Amino acid sequence: MNVDATIQQTPLADRHAQLGARLIEFGGWLMPVQYRGILEEHRAVRERAGLFDLSHMGELFVEGPEAGEALAYALVSDPPALKEGRAQYSMIAASDGGILDDLIVYRLGEARFLVVANASNALVVSDALAERLAGFKAVLDDRSLATALIAIQGPRSVDVLAPLTNVDLRALRYYGIAEGHVAGIDALLARTGYTGEDGFEVFVDWDRATELWDVLMPAVEASGGLPVGLGARDTLRLEAGMPLYGNELDTSTNPFEAGLGRVVKLTKTDDFVGRAAFERAAAAAPTRTLVGLVVERRGIARHGYPVFAGERRTGVVTSGTHSPTMGSPIAMAYVAPADAEPGTIVEVEIRDQRVPARVVPLPFYKRQV
Amino acid sequence: MVPTDLRYTKDHEWVRVEGDEATIGITQYAADQLGDIVFVELPATGSSLDQFATFGVVESVKAVSDLFAPVGGDVTGANDELTGNPELVNSDPYGAGWMLRVRFADPDQLEELLAPDAYDALIAEG
């Protein structure tokens, strides 16, 4: 494979090579798309455990007495409302309301937050935050290239991780974060993920990543788990109905039509970037709605394929795949609100053929608790 | 080394000729590159194909790829097993994962295809 010099590699590149991973360029990074196979890796996460290298993600620390207020201005959510050790899903918008990225914001302390951005947007988010923090008593520390992220996801995650950490995992609730160590390495341990399963994301220093991986990988394998690439990460998040920036979200979409209006806190007292646009969008009737589709088994409805209601073009597929759990093709699509009711039959155009699809509620998959 | 009793296209299809019948599929290399195959679309029996014409589509979780006919002829059968078990293309591409049978009429067409050693050299280049 020709590797472009501008493409970055995570600290775990050697480990992926040793595991025989197939690599692809993703968001400016050379990343494993699969090791053994997408379907097998997907099932490992649903039934047992999977280990992911997510070191391409952006880690942006915001610190200072006004860190919370600064983030409340910079983002659509309300980070000051977070208790210490808790996290929230958020977005960063342009002043016209276009979504620049979707994010997770963790409150690490009274005056310390961690914002995790998508790899492809990490620089945009970092620049925007630096600009928006000006005027607040808060500083940005972009540690994207100093912080590695390894996720362990799946029903056996607790069993795998508990013997390796001093953090009380039973006390660490969903969307919680704690400082501690894993395999003797200083870490931030968060109960978050992008798979629809229970699991953890472990942030460590870049130069400790291989050491951590070398402890976690055998532990995951001993539990029947596998290393998991971006291919299964996509099928897992799609079944869980989670948006992917660049597919469901971009600068031309708004959170309300994506079914994520709850993320935008119009109740915040102070101004925030995009507020006026979001107030208009919240008051207006939506022109399109994000829905789930279960497609007849005649091919995969992929990103960009048109969706029809009778002869009328009602929308477009944003993401589509074969659902390993359901055994059928599934997709997310924006359609006209009139066609968004669950049970509605629409048609997706797959290579010049109209294929019936049924509108279903999102997510496609919800784990049994 | 790929099977020596077959001929190949540079697009990674294979053909096995037995008398006037040709059996067509994709190579192990192609199946490995595509990853888990979840859907195979094949033409109906009775249709007619030209050499190198698109005869169908194979989809893996991540990618969709056209299928090109190594030889032309009338379609005498398609592998219906692949409808329910498309993963046979991954697990046994030269056997149970076969795709199409055509009535083979023009031996000159074999001259247009790669011999096993030439195909081996092609995939070795990556």
Chai-1 contact restraints between the chains, C-beta under 6 A:
chainA,res_idxA,chainB,res_idxB,connection_type,confidence,min_distance_angstrom,max_distance_angstrom,comment,restraint_id
A,G37,B,D36,contact,1.0,0.0,6.0,A-B,restraint_1
A,I38,B,G35,contact,1.0,0.0,6.0,A-B,restraint_2
A,I38,B,D36,contact,1.0,0.0,6.0,A-B,restraint_3
A,I38,B,V61,contact,1.0,0.0,6.0,A-B,restraint_4
A,L39,B,D36,contact,1.0,0.0,6.0,A-B,restraint_5
A,G231,B,K62,contact,1.0,0.0,6.0,A-B,restraint_6
A,G299,B,F39,contact,1.0,0.0,6.0,A-B,restraint_7
A,G299,B,E59,contact,1.0,0.0,6.0,A-B,restraint_8
A,I300,B,E59,contact,1.0,0.0,6.0,A-B,restraint_9
A,T321,B,V61,contact,1.0,0.0,6.0,A-B,restraint_10
A,H322,B,V38,contact,1.0,0.0,6.0,A-B,restraint_11
A,H322,B,V61,contact,1.0,0.0,6.0,A-B,restraint_12
